[in-house]
Amino acid sequence: MTINRGTEFGGGVTEIGKRNYLMAYCHIAHDCRTGKEVVFSNNATLAGHIQVGDCATIGGLVAIHQFVRIGEYSFIGGKSAVVKDIPPYVIAAGDRATLHGLNKVGLKRRGGFTEESLKHLKKAYRIVFRLGLTLNEAMARIKAEVETCREVAHFIEFLQSSERGITR
């Protein structure tokens, strides 16, 4: 396992959150920040300047491009290449990672998510990623059709603040 220190350009800090689980041969490059309770499976590799949200799981042999953000409670399947932001609460996998729905099992295992919030998240996910809308159209539709809860608000904020682009 290697963890590189921060650089002057990146703010000088590489930060690893509490209670993370790093398996064999993981690499965390310079200026990365991880939340708490993140799982890094064997050979999970972060390039520089990556942010990983709380309770995310990064599968084995996953390579994540520099400046990407990984959302809270997301799950990235093994042998995936991640080149754009992964929203919170989702499953992503593939040679060029694509989304495969909400991380329902992970959300239920971690607890703290009500059936109502999961229902609202599912509806918001469907609007953004299944209807072929632009992000602005999807955001307007979510605001009109989906009851706002903490999780949906976080999901929307993550999508709207992406600088690198969102994995679809």
C-alpha positions as CSV (number, residue, x, y, z in Angstrom):
1,M,0.0,0.0,0.0
2,T,1.2,3.5,-0.8
3,I,-0.1,6.8,0.3
4,N,1.6,10.0,-1.1
5,R,1.8,13.2,0.8
6,G,0.1,16.4,-0.5
7,T,1.8,18.8,-2.8
8,E,2.0,22.6,-2.6
9,F,-0.2,22.9,-5.7
10,G,-2.9,20.7,-4.2
11,G,-3.0,22.3,-0.8
12,G,-0.3,20.2,0.8
13,V,-2.6,17.6,2.3
14,T,-3.5,14.0,1.6
15,E,-6.2,13.0,4.1
16,I,-7.4,9.6,5.0
17,G,-10.7,9.4,7.0
18,K,-11.4,7.4,10.1
19,R,-12.1,3.7,10.0
20,N,-11.2,3.2,6.4
21,Y,-10.3,-0.3,5.3
22,L,-7.4,-0.5,2.8
23,M,-6.6,-4.0,1.4
24,A,-3.4,-5.1,-0.2
25,Y,-1.6,-3.0,-2.8
26,C,-3.8,0.0,-2.7
27,H,-2.4,3.3,-3.9
28,I,-3.6,6.7,-2.8
29,A,-1.8,9.5,-4.7
30,H,-1.1,13.0,-3.6
31,D,-3.7,15.5,-2.5
32,C,-6.5,12.9,-2.2
33,R,-9.2,13.2,0.6
34,T,-11.2,10.3,1.7
35,G,-14.2,10.3,4.0
36,K,-14.8,7.8,6.8
37,E,-15.5,4.1,6.6
38,V,-14.4,3.8,3.0
39,V,-13.4,0.3,1.7
40,F,-10.5,0.0,-0.8
41,S,-10.3,-3.5,-2.2
42,N,-7.1,-5.0,-3.4
43,N,-5.3,-2.8,-6.0
44,A,-7.7,0.1,-5.8
45,T,-5.8,3.0,-7.2
46,L,-6.5,6.7,-6.8
47,A,-4.7,9.3,-9.0
48,G,-4.1,12.7,-7.5
49,H,-6.6,15.2,-6.2
50,I,-9.5,12.7,-5.8
51,Q,-12.2,13.1,-3.2
52,V,-14.0,10.0,-1.9
53,G,-17.2,10.4,0.2
54,D,-18.1,8.6,3.4
55,C,-18.9,4.9,3.2
56,A,-18.0,4.4,-0.4
57,T,-16.7,1.0,-1.6
58,I,-14.0,0.8,-4.3
59,G,-13.6,-2.7,-5.8
60,G,-10.4,-4.5,-6.7
61,L,-8.3,-3.4,-9.6
62,V,-10.2,-0.1,-9.9
63,A,-8.3,2.9,-11.4
64,I,-9.7,6.3,-10.7
65,H,-8.6,9.3,-12.9
66,Q,-7.2,12.4,-11.2
67,F,-9.6,15.1,-10.0
68,V,-12.6,12.7,-9.9
69,R,-15.1,12.8,-7.0
70,I,-16.6,9.6,-5.7
71,G,-19.9,10.2,-3.9
72,E,-21.0,8.9,-0.5
73,Y,-22.3,5.4,-0.2
74,S,-21.4,4.6,-3.8
75,F,-20.0,1.3,-4.9
76,I,-17.5,0.8,-7.8
77,G,-17.3,-2.7,-9.1
78,G,-14.0,-4.5,-9.6
79,K,-11.8,-3.8,-12.7
80,S,-13.4,-0.5,-13.4
81,A,-11.9,2.6,-15.0
82,V,-13.4,5.7,-13.6
83,V,-12.9,8.9,-15.6
84,K,-15.8,11.1,-14.4
85,D,-17.5,11.8,-11.1
86,I,-19.5,9.0,-9.5
87,P,-22.7,10.4,-7.8
88,P,-23.5,9.4,-4.3
89,Y,-25.7,6.3,-3.6
90,V,-25.1,4.6,-6.9
91,I,-23.4,1.5,-8.3
92,A,-20.8,2.0,-11.1
93,A,-18.8,-0.6,-13.0
94,G,-17.1,-1.3,-16.3
95,D,-13.9,-0.7,-18.3
96,R,-15.2,2.8,-18.7
97,A,-17.5,2.9,-15.6
98,T,-21.2,3.3,-16.3
99,L,-24.0,3.5,-13.7
100,H,-26.1,0.5,-12.9
101,G,-28.7,1.9,-10.5
102,L,-28.8,2.8,-6.8
103,N,-26.6,0.9,-4.3
104,K,-29.7,-0.4,-2.5
105,V,-28.0,-3.2,-0.7
106,G,-25.2,-0.9,0.6
107,L,-27.7,1.7,1.7
108,K,-29.8,-0.9,3.6
109,R,-26.7,-2.4,5.2
110,R,-25.3,0.9,6.4
111,G,-28.6,1.9,7.9
112,G,-30.0,5.3,8.5
113,F,-32.0,5.4,5.2
114,T,-35.7,5.3,5.5
115,E,-37.9,3.6,2.9
116,E,-39.3,7.0,2.0
117,S,-35.8,8.5,1.3
118,L,-34.9,5.4,-0.8
119,K,-38.1,5.9,-2.8
120,H,-37.3,9.5,-3.4
121,L,-33.7,8.7,-4.4
122,K,-34.8,6.1,-6.8
123,K,-37.2,8.5,-8.5
124,A,-34.5,11.2,-8.7
125,Y,-32.0,8.7,-10.1
126,R,-34.5,7.6,-12.8
127,I,-35.2,11.2,-13.8
128,V,-31.5,12.1,-14.2
129,F,-30.2,8.9,-15.7
130,R,-33.0,7.0,-17.5
131,L,-35.1,9.6,-19.3
132,G,-32.5,11.1,-21.6
133,L,-32.9,14.6,-20.3
134,T,-30.2,17.3,-20.0
135,L,-29.0,17.9,-16.5
136,N,-30.8,21.2,-16.3
137,E,-34.1,19.6,-17.5
138,A,-33.6,16.7,-15.0
139,M,-33.0,19.2,-12.1
140,A,-36.1,21.1,-12.9
141,R,-38.2,17.9,-13.1
142,I,-36.8,16.6,-9.8
143,K,-37.7,19.9,-8.1
144,A,-41.2,19.6,-9.5
145,E,-41.8,15.9,-8.9
146,V,-39.7,14.6,-6.1
147,E,-40.2,15.2,-2.4
148,T,-37.0,16.8,-1.0
149,C,-35.2,14.9,1.7
150,R,-31.6,15.2,2.9
151,E,-30.4,12.4,0.5
152,V,-32.1,13.9,-2.6
153,A,-30.8,17.4,-1.8
154,H,-27.2,16.0,-1.5
155,F,-27.6,14.0,-4.7
156,I,-28.7,17.2,-6.6
157,E,-26.0,19.3,-5.1
158,F,-23.3,16.7,-6.1
159,L,-24.5,16.6,-9.7
160,Q,-24.8,20.4,-10.0
161,S,-21.3,21.0,-8.5
162,S,-19.5,18.5,-10.8
163,E,-16.6,20.1,-12.7
164,R,-15.2,17.0,-14.4
165,G,-18.6,15.6,-15.6
166,I,-20.9,12.9,-14.3
167,T,-20.6,9.2,-15.1
168,R,-23.8,8.2,-16.9
